[in-house]
Amino acid sequence: MLTLAGLSAAPGERAQGMVTTKVTGVEVQHPLFLINGARPGPTLVVTAGIHGAEYASVEAALRLGQTLPADTLQGQVIVLPIANPAAFAARSIYVTPPDGKNLNRQFPGAAQGTYSQALAYWLFDQVIRRADAYIDLHGGDLIEALVPFVIHFPTGHPTLDQASTDMARAFGIEYVLQGNTPGSAYAAAAQANIPAILAEAGGQGIWSEENIELLHQGVRRVMAHLGMIESVPATTPTPVMLDRWAWLRAESDGVFYPQVVAGGQVSAGQDLGRVADVFGHTLQSLVAPMDGVVLFLVTSLAMNKGDPLLAIAG
Ligand SMILES: [Zn+2]
């Protein structure tokens, strides 16, 4: 029997429903899908919506949860498509409304912490820890344009790191990178000895069929790689493995005039744009620190000190 937060599915069956938990005394309702395979195998946990306005990822997880059959599945799949319901309802960029924190920097969380820290604790302790393999889906936030990519978090344990790298390759998205953001759900999972990846496609509030299916079929390709389903949907490009990336951040409040687009190739020393004050004076000139591809680009004119501007990977 597969049971989570009061929802149960017998072998060969599916269950779906809203489950309720309390976070800092506040009642939180999560939609949850449990797909319990007819035959034994690994447990895969899939989350989306840790960032509430990354819609391609949320819709991909909903589609997976609604359509994955139990009778042909080997193992168990737990799908939590809206991991941060308050941020989803508020259409919030980056942060969770009750405490203004980025949920994807709080893992593995703290039971007695703030709202985001306590939510991260519940997600990690009750859901993610159940996994033999973990996939966290993201979709570019409301103010981000990006090229699809997959990240894995190196821990220094060769077998675990190889398992995460193999999942990242199997996902079938063009760019594969090593992540460097502790506190992310996939990083905390890897540090808890669970092979884990973060996959990202979409952005700017748009949830195109192309990006939804890129993420949805990517999860299914990882399931085939893990031996949970037989068929591998669609052939994909050979991933480009990128081992370095650089984030550029705003040094002051202002307006942002990028000179590059997401997916564009840049050379070290190239002009990437500028942050200016509202009277046109340049406050920060942006220069490419390395050769590479523009992985993501913030597309809002408004810019706040400390916010990301863009990332280059190579
Ligand atoms: Zn995200």
Residues whose N, C-alpha, C, O or C-beta is under 5 A from the ligand:
A	BS01	ZN	H51 E54 H138 G139
